[in-house]
Amino acid sequence: MWPTLKNDNFLRACLRQPTDHTPVWLMRQAGRYLPEYNATRTQAGGTFMGLATNVDCATEVTLQPLQRYALDAAILFSDILTVPDAMGLGLSFEQGEGPRFAHPVRDEAAVARLAVPDMAKLRYVFDAVTSIRKALAGRVPLIGFSGSPWTLACYMVEGAGSSDYRRVKTMLYARPDLMQRILEVNAQAVTTYLNTQIDAGAQAVMIFDSWGGVLADGAFQRFSLEYTRRVLQGLQREKDGARVPAIVFTKGGGPWLDEIAASGADVVGLDWTVNLGAARARVGARVALQGNLDPSVLFAPPDVVAREAVAVLDSFGAPQRADRGWDGHVFNLGHGISQFTPPEQVAVLVDAVHAHSRRQRLVR
Amino acid sequence: MWPTLKNDNFLRACLRQPTDHTPVWLMRQAGRYLPEYNATRTQAGGTFMGLATNVDCATEVTLQPLQRYALDAAILFSDILTVPDAMGLGLSFEQGEGPRFAHPVRDEAAVARLAVPDMAKLRYVFDAVTSIRKALAGRVPLIGFSGSPWTLACYMVEGAGSSDYRRVKTMLYARPDLMQRILEVNAQAVTTYLNTQIDAGAQAVMIFDSWGGVLADGAFQRFSLEYTRRVLQGLQREKDGARVPAIVFTKGGGPWLDEIAASGADVVGLDWTVNLGAARARVGARVALQGNLDPSVLFAPPDVVAREAVAVLDSFGAPQRADRGWDGHVFNLGHGISQFTPPEQVAVLVDAVHAHSRRQRLVR
């Protein structure tokens, strides 16, 4: 049904299998730092959701960074808030404001009304997955994604981004029953959403727990990780005879690395505060690791970009270990790429990762 | 010269000495959640700096929370940006906007012009310290404070708060020489500033590294912790025959707990993402720990506030250990108290900390 995959380094690294080089992709790699992205967005009416809901446009922008750079994976162009939007919360993106929901979930009645959305409302997402997979023609694997149950709940309760998460945390501490009901619905919705992406052609899936790191120790395990774990348990992990790796990325999740590594994920994403070598020593025999360059490094001169990329690779170390075979490392930033990044810096980064990681594999 | 200290539990906990109960104070305890604070601020002209630069007003608002609650320490009412303001950067607080500098430090010329400010320009701070110490009349100790060299540099380069710290990180990666020069000047200025606060009457000092946690592993050690260490090395640690404890609080500093504990601080402040019991096991024989309730807990009903306070105390455990005597714990929030906190919740919290920690000391 699908074209043969030509570059499977990303999938192999996720599964801790031998790789030719350390695969690299960048969170938000199809985005505003690319002039061609901005041009397509303007053509599509100028809005983010205009792009994301148009299958041809979503396909085009997903592939744009792959025309420029030797990236080892593509990621569906979409947003984590498509799921609560399909629940009827009324998503909009105000100019320069970030996302906003017209109908935030703040009281018992609103929580009672919540339900797993009809996946037909998200058909534009699944159609985009299939279209992108076809357009990739086996060049690199396609990653599908979703927000974590907790991260979706943050936006659903706050109604927008927040500096202190006061509303959602108040509900968590004052009415944990309401919070748990939201999280149960979200976990079911995310599970179905990701499984349908896998049916549509996604070869790996990533759960973005962007706001897990705002929780207190104890609350994180109970209100974020527990529901991510439920999603992972419900995912189909084989498709067309191939393992579908699941990546969990908790921004600010360093304090809970061991617990996240035990959640059932194949890969744990790390932000730049984590020492990659120390993380590998702690959990690298159980899961692959993804990360973790500070995106701000891309504002520095090319020699600094290359040097910092090498430092990340050297912190992880050569992926083959005499005592346990291959440890998996997927190179990425520790957060989405900034819209202010000079595009030529990404080429420097990708080439440095490939060149140095090939050298690492020669030294035994 | 000074009145005898009646409640020294805070100082004793900082030095890992026996205490009657776990002392508690709250970051930003003199602040907008208190109606009497807002009243004094209005009388002083409505601005933050109007309050901070008026010795009588600063004294009054510092003591306000102590009239309401059985807090175990007072902290100077001031702002971390007084030092760069005295360097001539032109601090202002826009309505609802946060701090702003008229003359941010963004190029080689601006960096070259930087110098340790004449402490005479900060006399209003030292006068406030002396006035507050007198007004406290030995009731509880007075904490002085400063921003860390790195945190001050963030504001000095960005010119305001930032969501991505793009400018300061670009300088860090592209021109580390300029960044290091800023940090050297800041470290000298902060050292002198804190030593002068100690001379004026501060009985403990705290270094707020509010933005250390935005740095990558490696960069944190080199650009934040190294300069905090220099400040700690230059501090006078004895005054009038008493040890002056130094507290270092790095928001998001969990990944570097061991290194921060080895910096020369007597106390390490922790945010709520850190498991207090695990932190104590790792470093509690070397330093006291301060923290770490999520301030959002104060939005929940009183029984939840009390329960979560007990959970923090129980996570630390009874402070006396058979094998090594007393471990120090200063109860605090993991960040400043929110302006939206109902004041009566603070009484619940303080009383719960005192009552439960006294019970902990009875069980052997």
Interface residues (C-beta under 8 A of the other chain):
Chain A: D164 Y165 R166 K169 T170 L172 Y173 A174 G213 L215 A216 D217 G218 A219 F220 G252 G254 P255 W272 T273 V274 N275 L276 N292 L293 D294 P295 S296 V297 F299 A300 P301 V304 E308 A311 G334 S338 F340
Chain B: D164 Y165 R166 K169 T170 L172 Y173 A174 G213 L215 A216 D217 G218 A219 F220 G252 G254 P255 W272 T273 V274 N275 L276 N292 L293 D294 S296 V297 F299 A300 P301 V304 E308 A311 G334 S338 F340
